Structure formats: C-alpha cells, structure tokens
Amino acid sequence: MRNLDLTALRSFVAIVETGGVTRAAGVLNLTQSAVSMQIQRLEESLDLKLLERSGRRVVLSPAGEQLLSYARRMVMLNDEIIDKLTDKGVEGSVSLGVPHDIVYPVVSKVLQQFRAQFPNVQVDLRASFTRELQDGLTLGEYDLILTTEEGLMPQGETLSRARMSWTGAEGGTIWRQRPLKLGFSQRCMFRPLVQKVLDREGIEWVMAMETDSDRTIEATIGADLAICVAIEGTEPPHMVPIQHGGALPKLPVSLINMYGAQQAQSPVDSALAELLRQGYADLKSGGRVGTTVLREVG
C-alpha cells in the first residue's frame, strides 16, 4: 500500500498558490531545495510529472491539475483534524442578530453545528426587531443579521421564502370573534401589513394589548385571548397555525434575508453565513437542519 506524503502535498499546493518554488519556500519556512525535493519525491511516488517549466514560470501538467483539488482537500482535512482534536482552532467572536420569531428551528441548530466546527469562537446571539437589527448592522454592532421582510434591501440575500400564517392557541376559538383581537408588539414588521390586509377585506380588528414584550404576547395568545401571524414553520410549541377554512384572509409571502455576508471581515463570519444558507436550504428541502450550524412576530 502506497501513502502520499502530506508534507509534499502541502508544498505542491503552496507552489501553485504562490506561483513558484521560491515563494512557496518562503511561505512554508523551508529552503528552496527542500521544497524541490519534496515535489520530486511526490512525482516519483505517483510516477507522474506534476509541474512543468514554461520560460521562467512553473505551470501545472495535466496530471498536476487533476491532483490539485485532491491535494487541497487533504491538506484542509488534515488541518481541520489537528484543530479539532488539539483544541487549537480558530479563536475570536462573531455577532449575529436575529428576529425573535426565527431563532427556531434553523438558527439554534446552525449554532450547534457552528460551535462543533469552531469551539473557540464566541457567538454573540442577539434577538431584536428587524428595524433595530438593520440599524445595528449599519452602526457595526453586528457581523451578520437575519431579517423578516416583504422585500430585499441592497447587499442582502434571501435565504427563505415562506407564507405567513394566522397563529393562535391550540384548540383556540378567539379567531372566530369580531372584532378580531390581535396580539403584536408595537415594533413588529408584520403588524401594519396585517392591519392593511384586514382593512382591505373589511374585517374589524382591535389590538388586544400594547406592549413590546414578546413573552406577554405569547402568554396572551397561548391563553386564547388574541391571535397573531408567524412565518410558516416557525411557530413555537404552544402556538399553532389556525385552521380557519378561509374565514381569515390569505397572507402574503415573507422573506428571511441575510445581511453582512457580502462584507464579511473574517473566515469565521463567512463560515457562519454559509451554515445559515445551508440550514435554510435543508429546511426548504424537508431535510434535517445541519445534516453535514425570545420571539418577535416579525
């Protein structure tokens, strides 16, 4: 059984990425002759020519091009194993802002996966209202934020599209009464939208309370004293979609957007952004979130 020399593979990747043996030697803190010898041994072990000279440049042979992606993956996997098993991985922090109503189910699962990959990185998760999250990102208070919106602002990306659903207490009947009793925080993005829909349909409504406390709203709705709306699939355990049979108007689609990923300042920020993308992709496809990383209504 033949085994590839990982040190030689690392030198091979360094030559390709730096553009030459001399520069690779500087990056690897080795002599030029040591790097050349490693490449020679690698070529001998494979019985293939990996690098060719074109004037003063070193270029990949067809076999070298084929090896490159494998070499990068092997070096990356080696480094990942060392980081995880020796607990000497990446350190630092990342700040993520999320509306209260979408912490579950995706974000919590994604953060579990992120912690497994980056055990030494501190995650500062803050739940707030979409407008405040957008302001905080502008002020540099967050590295990444998720929002619930009808549209998409510049430099953002949409992770999920889902219809909003009328939500109330399990077995509740308050939704049958008129005027319709609503439970929304004063700063909820969905509040004016729902009011507009009800006004358009000629359905009388009243706000059952005026509060910015999500816990108060949850308790009120859970006690069947009011109803609200939620993005389908994000309802908390004690609240369920209302099976109203058309008695309540159809609600529009809401977007879950991410901002900050395009301006990511570190690989850690980018890694968290990619886990969030994958988490919502898994949810959309019906798979388990993270199979490979509070509450405001709106």
Helices and strands as residue ranges (DSSP letters): H 6-18, H 21-28, H 32-46, E 51-54, E 57-60, H 62-86, E 92-99, G 100-102, I 103-107, H 108-117, E 121-128, H 130-138, E 144-149, E 156-169, G 174-176, E 180-182, H 190-200, E 205-207, H 214-222, E 228-231, E 239-241, E 253-259, G 261-263, H 267-285
